[in-house]
Amino acid sequence: MTTSPVISPAIKSEREQKLLASVPTGLLIGGEWRDASDDGTFDVHDPATGEVLATLASATSEDAIAALDAADAVQASWARTAPRTRAEILRRAFDLVTERAEDFALLMTLEMGKPLAEARGEVTYGAEFLRWFSEEAVRDYGRYLTTPEGKNKILVQHKPVGPCLLITPWNFPLAMATRKVAPAIAAGCTMVLKPAKLTPLTAQLFAQTMREAGLPAGVLNVVASSSASGISGPLLKDSRLRKVSFTGSTPVGKRLMADAAQNVLRTSMELGGNAPFIVFEDADLDKAVEGAMAAKMRNMGEACTAANRFLVHESLAAEFTRKFAAAMGALTTGRGTDPGTQVGPLIDADARDDIHALVTAAVNAGAIAVSGGAPVDGPGYFYQPTVLANVPNNAAILNQEIFGPVAPVTTFTTEQEAIKLANNTEYGLASYLYSKDFNKLLRVAEQIEFGMVGFNAGVISNAAAPFGGVKQSGLGREGGSEGIAEYTTTQYIGITDPYAR
């Protein structure tokens, strides 16, 4: 059974208070923490209680330009910095983040709500981008070759694209920062980082850690703000900015792309998802349920890669749903810092209410709530882990990103029907396939329109792999060797062949 959260009367323990007091609350511009130009501030809240955790400086448009001034001033010198030097800074940052894993984990739990076990997992995942790109920094290969007709030589080199605007979401406060900052550093780019206003504290601590790792002043500037457009608007209009990388919703991504087009900026967009989780008739049922729990409940379902639609062969649907609902219903809901908590709060009241509206509409259309199906009473923004059976194919919950602990189950009969249902979405980020037939897995992977596919695996994100989607899930890739390429431009130099006559 899902339990109500038990919140201590002393909302913040002594350790929590000490950690929060250590987090910088200003703007990091040119290596210095400063107040906003108009002295404006905004509050960061604990989603488990609604109480204020900290008050941060709220950057203005003037502050955004000052941050770009700082980034532009050191771009040339940073680009000339030896790759090994950049690599060693990233490696020191990896070591520092790893050493401070408990602080980063607790801070993420406080501001975002995820259980400490989830937060610790994010520290491991997020830190790995620092280590991965420390290794990639010295392996950004160019090439030298002879033209086909043999009269010239071709020299190709990769150069840093220039100052970048990095906009991160609230759901992975550390990993989304490291996944953008690390390749930018490795490539030789300077940055203005705009963290989400709901969870900026982790980015503040991370930026301080990067400074301690030896990152020169001005290379990374951080401008938390209550106004996202107040930061992005003036920066995208400034010709000195050469790239924007955004993780967030598709509607916001579209607006940013339109604005970026005015200066023909490089763009990386990691946008919405509507991941299908397909269970074929020959799947190992217990492993499929285990994978479903991982794919759905990582980060409490607040992930763009989270399984959003469970498409189960009709011969397995009843048993799969029963076992899946039992596993979901056994999860304990509570404040992320409480021992035993497996499901924390949603990020805010709007998120909880939106999810409940989707569930209610599905039930009214004929779906059955096999487990959960309602908000949790009490303080904070909690929702019961929910499994819905018999969900009609036209239900809104199958067409919208849920971003929470709700799993709608529907059925299919044939392989081609499963493929059609999977592709029946404007999104194309992650997908998950369960079958014992490897040829079937390959065959289906060739036909579904998703940037990432998991074979009998519920979690597939990795720093060494290219993360990204197709269709309205965005463009560009983060992680892998592709990740650093997003921060470089290619320059071709034609050379007269010294042996040509």
C-alpha positions in Angstrom: 0.0 0.0 0.0 1.1 3.6 -0.6 1.7 5.4 2.6 1.3 9.1 3.4 4.5 11.1 3.8 5.7 11.5 7.3 7.2 15.0 7.6 9.3 15.9 10.6 8.1 19.1 12.4 11.7 20.3 12.1 11.6 20.6 8.3 15.4 21.1 8.0 17.8 19.1 10.1 21.0 20.6 11.3 22.9 18.9 8.5 20.4 20.2 5.9 20.8 23.7 7.3 24.5 23.6 7.2 24.5 22.3 3.6 22.1 25.0 2.5 24.2 27.7 4.2 27.2 26.5 2.2 25.5 27.0 -1.2 26.3 30.3 -3.0 23.2 32.4 -3.5 24.5 35.0 -5.9 25.2 35.1 -9.7 28.6 33.7 -10.9 29.9 36.2 -13.4 33.6 36.5 -14.4 34.6 34.3 -11.5 32.9 36.4 -8.8 29.6 35.8 -6.9 27.5 38.9 -7.0 24.0 40.2 -6.4 21.5 40.8 -9.2 21.8 44.2 -10.8 18.4 45.2 -9.4 18.9 43.3 -6.1 16.1 41.0 -7.1 15.7 37.6 -5.5 13.5 34.4 -5.8 12.8 31.6 -3.4 13.5 27.9 -3.9 11.0 25.6 -2.2 11.0 22.0 -0.8 8.4 20.1 -2.8 7.8 17.7 0.1 6.6 20.6 2.3 6.2 23.7 0.2 8.5 25.5 2.6 11.3 27.9 1.5 14.8 26.3 1.3 16.8 29.3 0.2 16.6 32.7 -1.5 18.8 33.3 -4.5 19.7 36.3 -6.6 17.5 36.6 -9.6 19.5 37.6 -12.7 18.2 40.4 -15.0 18.7 40.9 -18.7 21.6 43.2 -17.7 23.2 40.4 -15.7 22.8 38.0 -18.6 24.7 40.4 -20.9 27.4 40.8 -18.2 27.8 37.0 -18.1 28.2 36.9 -21.8 30.7 39.8 -21.6 32.7 37.6 -19.2 32.4 34.5 -21.4 33.4 36.4 -24.5 36.4 38.1 -22.9 38.1 34.7 -22.1 36.9 32.7 -25.1 40.0 33.2 -27.2 42.4 32.3 -24.4 40.3 29.4 -23.2 40.2 28.0 -26.8 44.0 28.1 -26.9 44.3 26.2 -23.6 45.9 22.8 -24.0 43.4 20.0 -24.3 45.3 18.2 -21.5 44.8 21.2 -19.2 41.1 21.2 -19.9 41.0 17.4 -19.4 42.7 17.6 -16.0 40.3 20.3 -14.8 37.4 18.0 -15.7 39.0 15.1 -14.0 39.6 17.1 -10.8 36.0 18.1 -11.0 34.9 14.5 -11.2 37.0 13.7 -8.1 35.5 16.6 -6.2 31.9 15.8 -7.1 32.5 12.2 -6.2 34.0 13.1 -2.9 31.0 15.3 -2.1 28.5 12.9 -3.3 26.4 12.9 -0.1 26.2 16.7 -0.2 25.1 16.8 -3.8 22.6 14.0 -3.3 21.1 15.7 -0.2 20.8 19.0 -2.0 19.0 17.5 -5.0 16.7 15.6 -2.7 15.8 18.9 -0.8 15.1 21.0 -3.9 13.7 18.4 -6.3 12.2 15.8 -4.0 13.7 12.5 -5.3 14.7 9.9 -2.6 18.3 10.0 -1.5 18.9 6.6 -3.3 17.8 8.2 -6.6 19.9 11.3 -5.9 23.0 9.3 -5.2 22.4 7.5 -8.5 22.3 10.9 -10.2 25.6 11.9 -8.7 27.2 8.8 -10.1 25.6 9.4 -13.5 26.3 13.1 -13.6 29.9 12.9 -12.4 30.6 10.4 -15.2 30.1 13.1 -17.8 33.0 14.9 -16.2 35.2 11.9 -16.4 34.1 10.9 -19.9 34.7 14.3 -21.4 38.0 14.6 -19.6 39.0 11.6 -21.7 37.4 12.9 -24.9 39.1 16.3 -24.6 42.4 15.0 -25.9 40.8 12.8 -28.6 38.9 15.4 -30.7 40.5 14.2 -34.0 40.8 16.1 -37.3 42.2 14.6 -40.5 44.8 15.1 -43.2 44.4 13.5 -46.6 45.0 13.8 -50.4 42.2 14.9 -52.7 40.9 12.2 -55.1 42.6 13.7 -58.1 45.9 14.0 -56.2 46.5 17.7 -56.7 45.9 19.0 -53.2 45.8 18.1 -49.5 42.9 18.4 -47.2 43.4 19.5 -43.6 40.3 19.3 -41.4 40.3 20.7 -37.8 37.7 21.1 -35.2 37.5 24.4 -33.4 35.3 25.5 -30.4 32.0 26.9 -31.5 32.4 29.8 -29.1 30.3 31.2 -26.2 27.3 29.0 -25.4 24.0 29.4 -23.5 23.2 26.3 -21.6 19.6 25.9 -20.2 19.0 23.0 -17.9 15.7 21.5 -16.6 14.6 21.0 -13.0 14.4 17.1 -13.0 18.1 16.2 -13.0 19.8 19.2 -11.4 23.3 17.9 -11.5 23.4 15.5 -14.5 21.9 18.0 -17.0 24.5 20.6 -16.0 27.4 18.2 -16.3 26.1 16.7 -19.5 26.3 20.2 -21.1 29.2 21.9 -19.2 31.6 19.0 -19.5 31.7 18.7 -23.3 31.8 22.5 -23.7 34.8 22.7 -21.4 36.4 19.8 -23.3 35.9 21.5 -26.7 37.2 24.9 -25.5 34.0 26.8 -25.2 32.9 29.4 -22.6 29.4 29.3 -21.1 26.5 31.0 -19.6 24.5 28.5 -17.6 20.9 29.2 -16.8 19.6 26.5 -14.3 15.9 25.9 -13.8 14.4 28.3 -11.2 12.7 25.3 -9.4 16.0 23.6 -8.7 19.0 26.0 -9.1 20.8 25.1 -5.8 22.7 22.1 -7.2 24.0 24.1 -10.2 25.2 26.8 -7.7 27.2 24.2 -5.7 28.4 22.5 -9.0 29.7 25.9 -10.3 31.6 26.5 -7.1 33.1 23.0 -7.4 34.2 23.7 -10.9 36.0 26.9 -9.7 37.7 24.8 -7.0 38.8 22.3 -9.7 40.7 25.1 -11.4 38.3 26.3 -14.1 39.5 29.9 -15.0 37.2 32.8 -14.2 34.7 33.6 -16.9 34.7 30.2 -18.6 31.6 29.2 -16.7 29.1 31.8 -15.6 25.8 31.0 -13.8 22.7 33.2 -13.9 19.8 31.7 -12.0 16.7 33.7 -12.5 12.9 33.8 -12.0 12.6 34.9 -15.6 13.8 32.4 -18.2 13.0 34.8 -21.1 14.8 37.6 -19.4 18.0 35.6 -19.7 17.6 33.9 -23.0 16.0 36.8 -24.9 18.9 39.3 -24.9 21.5 36.6 -25.2 20.0 35.0 -28.3 20.0 38.4 -30.0 23.7 39.0 -29.2 25.9 38.0 -32.1 28.7 37.0 -29.7 26.7 34.0 -28.6 27.3 31.1 -31.0 25.3 28.2 -29.5 22.3 27.3 -27.4 21.8 24.0 -25.7 18.4 23.4 -24.1 16.7 20.6 -22.3 13.0 21.0 -21.6 9.6 21.0 -23.2 9.0 20.9 -26.9 7.0 24.2 -27.0 9.8 26.1 -25.3 12.4 24.5 -27.5 10.5 25.6 -30.6 10.5 29.2 -29.4 14.2 29.1 -28.6 15.0 27.6 -32.0 13.0 30.4 -33.7 14.9 33.0 -31.7 18.2 31.2 -32.4 17.6 31.3 -36.1 17.9 35.1 -36.2 21.7 34.8 -35.6 21.9 31.3 -37.2 23.1 29.7 -33.9 24.1 26.1 -33.4 21.3 24.5 -31.4 21.1 21.3 -29.4 17.5 20.5 -28.3 16.6 17.7 -26.0 12.9 18.0 -25.7 9.8 16.0 -24.8 9.3 12.3 -24.9 6.5 9.7 -25.1 8.4 6.5 -24.7 6.7 3.2 -25.6 7.5 0.1 -23.5 6.7 -2.9 -25.7 6.3 -6.4 -24.2 6.0 -9.1 -26.9 4.4 -12.4 -26.4 7.7 -14.2 -26.0 9.2 -11.8 -23.4 10.4 -13.0 -20.0 7.5 -11.6 -18.0 9.3 -11.1 -14.7 12.2 -9.4 -16.3 9.7 -7.2 -18.3 8.0 -6.2 -15.0 11.4 -5.4 -13.5 12.4 -3.4 -16.5 9.0 -1.6 -16.4 9.6 -0.5 -12.9 13.0 0.9 -13.8 11.8 2.6 -17.0 8.8 4.1 -15.3 10.0 4.9 -11.8 13.5 6.2 -12.4 13.3 9.7 -11.0 9.7 9.0 -10.0 8.7 9.1 -13.7 9.9 12.7 -14.0 12.2 12.0 -16.9 11.9 12.5 -20.6 13.1 8.9 -21.1 10.5 7.5 -18.7 8.3 4.8 -20.2 5.0 6.6 -20.9 3.0 3.9 -22.7 3.0 0.2 -21.9 2.1 -1.7 -25.0 1.7 -5.4 -24.0 0.8 -8.3 -26.1 -2.8 -9.4 -25.4 -1.7 -12.8 -24.2 0.4 -11.4 -21.4 -1.5 -8.2 -20.6 -3.5 -9.4 -17.6 -0.6 -11.1 -15.8 1.8 -8.3 -16.6 -0.6 -5.7 -15.3 -1.3 -7.6 -12.1 2.4 -8.0 -11.3 3.3 -4.5 -12.4 0.5 -3.0 -10.2 1.6 -5.1 -7.2 5.1 -3.8 -7.6 4.0 -0.2 -8.0 1.5 -0.4 -5.1 4.2 -1.7 -2.7 6.3 1.5 -3.1 6.6 3.8 -0.1 5.9 7.5 -0.7 7.5 10.1 1.5 9.9 12.9 1.8 13.1 12.0 0.0 15.2 12.2 3.2 13.0 9.8 5.1 14.4 6.3 5.5 12.6 3.8 3.4 11.2 6.4 1.0 11.0 5.1 -2.6 8.8 7.8 -4.2 9.2 11.4 -3.4 6.9 14.4 -4.2 6.3 15.8 -7.7 8.0 19.1 -8.3 5.0 21.3 -7.6 1.2 21.5 -7.3 0.7 22.1 -11.0 2.5 19.0 -11.9 0.5 16.9 -9.5 -2.8 18.4 -10.6 -2.0 17.9 -14.3 -1.2 14.3 -13.7 -4.4 13.7 -11.8 -6.4 15.3 -14.6 -4.9 12.9 -17.1 -5.7 9.9 -14.8 -9.2 11.1 -14.2 -9.9 11.6 -17.9 -8.6 8.1 -18.7 -10.7 6.5 -16.0 -13.8 8.4 -17.2 -13.0 7.0 -20.7 -13.0 3.5 -19.5 -9.6 2.8 -18.0 -9.3 1.0 -14.6 -6.9 2.1 -11.8 -5.4 -1.2 -10.8 -3.2 0.6 -8.2 -3.1 4.2 -7.0 -5.1 6.8 -9.0 -5.1 9.8 -6.6 -3.0 12.4 -4.9 -1.6 11.6 -1.4 -3.3 13.6 1.4 -1.1 15.9 3.4 1.6 18.5 2.8 3.8 18.4 -0.3 3.0 17.4 -3.9 2.7 13.6 -3.7 0.9 11.3 -6.0 0.2 7.6 -5.6 2.2 5.2 -7.9 -0.5 4.3 -10.4 -1.1 1.6 -13.0 -4.1 2.0 -15.4 -5.5 -1.0 -17.3 -7.7 -1.0 -20.4 -6.6 2.4 -21.5 -8.3 3.4 -24.7 -5.9 4.2 -27.6 -7.4 7.7 -28.0 -6.9 8.6 -24.3 -4.9 11.8 -23.8 -2.7 10.1 -21.3 -1.2 8.1 -24.2 -0.5 11.2 -26.2 1.0 13.5 -23.6 4.2 13.2 -21.5 3.0 12.2 -18.1 6.1 13.1 -16.1 5.1 11.3 -13.0 4.5 7.8 -11.4 1.6 6.8 -13.6 1.7 3.9 -16.0 -1.0 3.4 -18.6 -1.3 -0.1 -20.1 -2.8 -1.0 -23.4 -2.6 -4.1 -25.7 -1.7 -5.1 -29.2 -2.1 -8.3 -31.2 0.6 -8.3 -33.9 4.1 -7.0 -34.3 3.1 -4.5 -36.9 0.3 -3.2 -34.7 2.8 -2.7 -31.9 5.1 -0.7 -34.3 2.2 1.4 -35.4 1.1 2.2 -31.9 4.7 3.0 -30.9 5.1 5.4 -33.7 1.7 7.1 -33.2 3.3 10.1 -31.4 5.0 13.4 -32.4 7.8 12.5 -30.1 10.8 10.1 -30.7 13.2 10.0 -27.8 13.5 6.7 -25.9 11.8 3.4 -26.4 12.0 -0.1 -24.7 11.5 -3.5 -26.3 11.1 -6.8 -24.4 11.5 -10.1 -26.3 13.6 -13.3 -26.3 13.9 -13.1 -30.1 16.9 -10.9 -31.0 16.0 -10.8 -34.6 12.6 -9.4 -33.7 14.2 -6.8 -31.5 16.4 -5.7 -34.4 13.6 -5.8 -36.8 11.4 -3.6 -34.7 14.2 -1.2 -33.8 14.7 -0.6 -37.5 11.0 0.4 -37.9 10.3 2.5 -34.8 11.1 6.2 -34.9 13.1 6.8 -31.8 16.6 8.1 -31.2 17.3 5.5 -28.4 16.1 1.9 -28.0 16.5 -0.4 -25.1 16.6 -4.2 -25.7 15.4 -5.9 -22.5 16.7 -3.0 -20.5 14.7 -0.4 -18.6 17.6 2.1 -18.2 19.8 2.9 -21.1 21.3 6.4 -20.5 25.1 6.4 -20.3 27.7 9.1 -20.6 29.5 7.0 -23.3 26.3 6.8 -25.5 24.8 9.5 -27.7 21.6 10.7 -26.0 18.9 12.4 -28.1 15.8 12.0 -30.2 14.1 12.5 -33.5 10.9 14.2 -34.6 9.7 16.7 -31.9 11.9 15.2 -29.3 14.7 17.5 -30.6 18.0 17.4 -32.4 21.6 16.9 -31.6 23.2 14.4 -29.2 24.7 14.6 -25.7 27.2 12.1 -24.5 29.4 9.8 -26.4 31.9 11.0 -29.0 29.0 12.9 -30.5 28.6 15.0 -27.4 31.8 17.0 -27.9 31.1 17.4 -31.6 28.0 19.5 -30.7 30.4 22.2 -29.3 32.8 22.3 -32.3 32.8 23.7 -35.8 34.6 22.1 -38.7 37.2 24.0 -40.6 38.6 22.8 -43.9 42.0 24.1 -45.1 43.0 23.4 -48.7 46.7 22.9 -49.3 48.6 22.6 -52.5 50.0 19.1 -52.6 53.8 19.4 -52.2 54.3 16.5 -54.6 51.9 17.7 -57.3 53.4 18.7 -60.7 
